[in-house]
């Protein structure tokens, strides 16, 4: 569990760093639409860091459930936010990684569905 929390904390710190970098350093180099996309990547990363903290600190979930949810959200963050960062920070052409962003979004959605199914199963047992 502490490995999950440690990685999540670093992903959260990275989101703050990238958010500050985007707000200050990229303001002059990105268009308003590009900056909005970059901010969306940071925002989604932060949202999912919060849910990862809640999941991994919650005693109601088994270690296996925590691990599955964490992997779905971590890889989702990497693919969704990471692909957007790659486009705007590393200038990777969107044409070459167009499929990564929606795949990341799908993994984030699967993480939320798995969380919902887990809650449903636990409520059905009571």
N, C-alpha and C positions, 0 to 999 in steps of 0.2 A: 504494500500500500504506500509506503513512504517513497518508493521509486516513482510511482504514479504521481504523487504530490510534488516531488522534486521536479520531474519533467514538466508538469503543469505549471509550476511556479516560473520556470525558465521561459516557457512559451508565453506566459503572461508578461514577464519582463520584456521579452522581445516585442510583444505587441505595443507596449508603452513606448519603447525606443523607436520602433518603426512609425508609430503615430506621431511622435514628436518630430522625427525626421521628415515625415511627409508634410506636416503642417508648416515647417520652417524651411527646410532645404529644397523641397520639391515645388513649393508654391510658384517659383519663377520658371521652372522647367516643364511642368505639366499643364495641360489645358484644364479648364474647369471640369470637364467630363472625366478626364483621366484622373485628376485628383479625387474626384468623387468615387471612382472605382477603387482607388488605393485606400481611401477612407473606409469603404465598405469592407475591404479585406481586413483591415485593422479591427473594425467593429465586430465582424463575425468571429475573428480570432478571440477577442476579449469576451464576447458572449459565451463562447464554448469553453474558455478557460474557467469562467464562473461555474458553469454546469459541471465541469470536470472536478472542480474543488468540492462542490456539493456532493457529487456522486462518491468521490473517494473518501470523504469524511463521514459519509452516512453508514452507520452500522447495520442498516436494514438490508444492504446488498452483500451478497457473497463475494469472495475474492474473484471468482470466475466471472460474475456479472460485472464487477468493477473493471476487470481486465478487458472484457469484450467491449463495453461502452467506451472505455478509454481509448482502445485501439481505433474504434470507428471514428471517434471525435478527433484524435490526434492525426490520423491519416487524412481525414476530411479537411482539417485545418491546413495540413501540409499541401494537399492538392488544391483546395479552393483558394485560400489566401496566398499560399506559396506561388501558385501560377500567376496570380495577379502581381505579386511582388516581382516575379521574374520578368514579366512584361515591362514593368515601369522602372525597375532598378537595374536589371541586367540587359534591358532592351532585347529580350527574346521575342521574336516575332509571334504575334498571336496565332498566325497560321500554323505554326509548328507545334503549338501546345493547346490548341482550341478545345480539345476533348478533356483536358486535365481539370479545368475549372468546374464544368458540370459534373464530372465524376466525383470531385471533392464535395460538391453540393449534395450529391446523392448519398455519399457516405455520412455526411452530417445528418441528413434526413433519416437514414437507417439507424444512426445512433439515437435519435429522438424516438423513432418507432420502437427500437429495442428497449429503451427506457420505459416507454408507455406499456409495452407488453409485459415487462418485468413488474411494473406496478400492478397491472391487471391480474397477473398470476398470483401475486402476493395477496391482493384483496380477495381473490376467489378462494384462497386457502383459509381465510378467517371466517 
